Amino acid sequence: MRAILQWGVQNKLLGSNAAEGISLELRAKQGERKRSFTDEEAKTILRAALLEKEPVKRWVPWIGAYTGARLSEICQLRREDVLKIEDIWCIKFVPEAGSLKTAGSERIVPAHPALVECGFLKFVAEVRSGPLFAELSPDKFGKRGGNGTKMIGRFVRQLGLKDPRLSPSHSWRHRIKTLGRKHGLAQDILNAITGHGSKSVADSYGEFPVEALYRELRKIPALNLGGFAQGKGT
C-alpha cells in the first residue's frame, strides 16, 4: 500500500503518502523468513558475474553486494546518477530515474572501494548518457526493474542457490544490514545507506555528509574472490 501511495505522490496524483512512517510487524512462518547471502554464496555470485558480458548480469549483483540497494533501484540507474560528491564517487537513487519504494529511498550511497576496483567506473564512463542498463526493456508498467529482477533471479538460481529463503532481489539488502551490524556501522547511517526509515524522530533532523557515509561503508570489507581478478571489467 505504501508503495502505491508513493507512486501517486511521485506522479502528482496525491499530495502526501498517508502510509509514510507507519510500520507493521510482519511475522514470517517458520522456515520461510528471508535471509542474507552467506560469504560463500556471495562469492559464488560475484565470481560468476565477473565472467558475464551482459551488463545487467555483470554489474547489478556487484552494485547490490556493496550498496544493499533494491534490484529495481539498480536497474533504473542512469549515467548521471553516478558522480563525484566531495571528491568521493557516489551513486544517487532518485525518483527522476524511476519509482522509489518510499520517500526515504531517495538517497546517496558512496561507491565502496571494491566496486571501484572491479571496474565499475570504467563501465559507467562507457555509457554516454541515459540508462546504465538500456538493454533492459521496460515491463508493462514502464519499469526496467521488473525484467531486471527476473533476469537476476534466473541467473542466481542457475548457480545452484535454490534455498527458498534466499531472495535474489533482497538477500543483498539483508546481507548489507547483517554486515553493518557485524562491523559496527552506526545504525542511522546504515539506514541511510539502505534507504530504510528510522523509528527515531531525532534521526529525521539534519543530513548525512557523504564523508560520514563513506567512512562507515568502508568498514565492510571486500570479499576475497581468490584467483579472480576483481579489476576485470566488461
Helices and strands as residue ranges (DSSP letters): H 2-10, H 39-50, H 55-67, H 71-75, G 79-81, E 82-85, E 88-93, G 95-97, G 103-105, E 107-110, H 113-117, H 120-126, H 144-157, H 171-182, H 187-194, G 202-204, H 210-217
